[in-house]
Amino acid sequence: MKRKLSFQIKLFLCLVAFSCVLLAVLGGLVYHIVDRQLHHDLGNRAKVQASEIALIPDLPPLVATRDTAAIARLINPLSHHSDASYIVIGDSHEIHLYHSSQPQSVDHPMIGGDNAEVLAGKTIISERKGGIGVSLRSKAPILDASGKVIGIVSVGYLTSYINDITLDQLAQALLFGVLLLLALFGFSWLFSKNLKKQMFWLEPREIALLVRQQKALMEAIYEGVIAIDDRLKILTINRAARELLGLTQPEQQLIGQQINHVIVTQDDFFNSDNVQHEHHDEIAQFNQRQVIVNRVPIGLPAPALHGWVYSFRDKNDINTLSSQLSQVTRYADNLRIMRHEQLNWTATLAGMLQMQRYDEALEYIQAQSAGAQAVLDFVSGRFHSPALCGLLLGKYVSAREKGIELCFDPACQLTYLPERLGENELMSIVGNLLDNAVEATLKLDAPHAPVELYLTQTSDQLIIEVADCGAGIDAEIRPQLFEQGVSSKPVRHSEHTGSEHGIGLYVVASYVRQAQGMIEISDNRPAGAVFSVFIPYQSASSSQNTVESVNE
């Protein structure tokens, strides 16, 4: 099979061929310029010499008397010192009286046919074929005392002599050209090698295949993907990103635009100070849609920063899956707890019946039913969200199993949610705060103090307070408590370490921030901590985002 040349070799050969053609053209141009300049310079030199010889005072009388021997004695010294190929003296009848290179041509006619103007009194420069070949010559008239033309002086340079001079200069230029060509060879090789390195040693067809693969991959990814450069201009955006963000423009119209002009964020997300670091699973809002974003910097080579790649997905998809998993987990936990309590209750009741203490058994049944029904009636009557009621009942039973009483403030009340806070976000906030309070309480020895929940709404804000009498929170970690990975819980060396701590409060703070609310931590008395969350309602008319409508 015939082996194809690599891109580097092809580029090198193309550059070398172009350099050779360029040098050949330059060589021809130089030859033409040098030759023309030599003709001009030697023609003027011949003209000057012919004019000066014609003005020698002793020459006109010798020409008039046709004294060829005297003319030879007069002109020979000049001919020896001149660089001209020949010097010729002729009379007015165009007959040779002197020829420096061909003495035998004396008394023979002059050849060339360009003497008419000279005999008319003009000095000319011409290129004609003479007795010894083609030459560049200048002819000047010889005048007597009365100003009459009595002869001709011709000084000429053979074209072969001119060509020798031209070729000699061209040879010097050619030597320089060869050195330049060698330098171009080296430059071409280094340039092609560096270009191939910039292309990661890939062939153009391989790059084209990668581009097509990248295009297909970008369109096949379910998540939205956007790549931007270091000037925050869009480099590429896939179809999923355009659909998630509600963009109707095609990709080609979006490429090159500022990312801030295409995606509207609340907290100047794309101009943050930590853009050089990777971020994963950040919660943000793009074009009024809550998304979960991953950001990876582009560095070629590191640590130079050339842009970023953002991948994001709709937070509602994650919420749906999380909600389903949370419901399954809650159902499993509640079933396990209820089964455990039911077994204990059944065993107790069976023992009373076996001892024939029917009245005590009946009172026991009524007491158990009354306690559970009271909590159920309170929760379902104060909170209009079935999901929130289920969460609170599950947390109540779970805490009770651990020996902790979950107390609800009598002023608890919730009929509708703030516009910027969804039901899933509310359940996540309340659930995480209650879990943290229970775990903080369990750090102390039994008997455990109750965990208190206050959840109510006013005319302008939603208030959530969770108080515990646990070990409290150190002042040193409070400023960083809501950052991802920071936890007040002790680190347990297990395979799950690092995946279960430092997430809950980060998620709570993210939801509160998105709802434009605030969260505070204060000390409880006599011990423990109080987490207070305040989320504003925008207006009485626009914020009637009732739980019933959310569930629908």
Disulfide bonds with the S-S distance in Angstrom:
none
